[in-house]
């Protein structure tokens, strides 16, 4: 009997302990379920209704911070700008603004320059940051990238300043020369000399005004409204004729080559002006007794065949820092030399706009003291060419190098050689001799 009583007592104690442990485990489980987790604090439901949808359609970068400065919501643009890293706002001035706004509820806005991620050139991003309270616990940060707007504004300021300066120079010269003519009215030789200078300044002024008109026209007009098939040989011949006098005065040899059936679709006047500007620049910036080459060829591209026109000179070349800006309006690599040659700094800007409006592009390869190659790429007038000259089957082409002989590769042109001669199997505008520098 004593043994049975002891067993019963032990069983009763074990049952009581089991019940107590089960009750404690249940209470602990309920407490853990009610305790907020790190995930529950930073999920979308903490945002006021509709805020998530609004943030997703904003053009500005958006970041929502909670009372612990943790990121509750951030747009992809915010990550792209480097504003959010490791779940935290990484820009200290913006974080300080958010804390001040959370404390007093005041909306704040400031413009900042942020280091650009992924570049070693020290470039900065110009941004405008605006912080506002969002509900009782959250803070909303909106950041707008102003880099492009600032660049455009700087270009506009430079354009106005440069136009004023460029117009002032010939106008001032004409004023002084006219006074000199009046003072030298009794000296025929002096009058003739001053009158000649006046003609030069008037020509420069006329050229500047005309290029401003041309630039405005190519920026505002649609060249494809009056488009027509334009033969490359006609454009090249016109560009060569335009610069024949300047080239002859410097004993510069001008040579052109390429197939005779190449055509592009566009505005003939604008295309002639663009190619003429490239050839004129090549002549003006080349030393005496050198060569300027103009070569054209057809290249295959995924969206349709392109026509490449390469203009190569053996001139002073362009440095790497200048190559990034030479297509800007009024930017000149050598301003003193440009004034001596009558350059306005608008020629390459016109070329760039003409190429873009025709669905093409213009690129440059250059090395200092080794010359430059400007390549104008334009879509071919394929329908016109196919009707007149059906494309042969690739398997029937005997020599695939024929097209490569028309012009140097625009991607890797020779540092010192102008465009090569056209293949004997192709029809060329003009037979080219071997590249050489005249003694």
NORLIN-V295042 format. One line per field, one symbol per residue. ss: DSSP state (@ for helix, = for strand, . for the rest). A space follows every 10 residues. Layout:
# NORLIN-V295042
ss = ???
This chain:
# NORLIN-V295042
ss = .@@@@@@@@@ @@@@@@@@@@ @@@@@@@@@@ @@@@...@@@ @..@@@.... @@@@@@@... =====....= ====.@@@@@ ...==..==. .@@@@@@@@@ @@@@...=== =====..... ...======= ====...=== =====.@@@@ @@@@@@@@@@ @@@@@@@@@@ @@@@@@@@@@ @@@....@@@ @@@@@@@@@@ @@@@@@@@@@ @@@@@@@@@@ ..@@@@.=== =@@@@@@@@@ @@.@@@@@@. ..=====... ..====.@@@ @@@@@@@@@@ @@@@...... =========. .....===== ===......@ @@@....... ....@@@@@@ @.....@@@@ @@@@@@@... =======... ========== .@@@@@@@.. ...@@@.... ..@@@..... .......... .......... .........
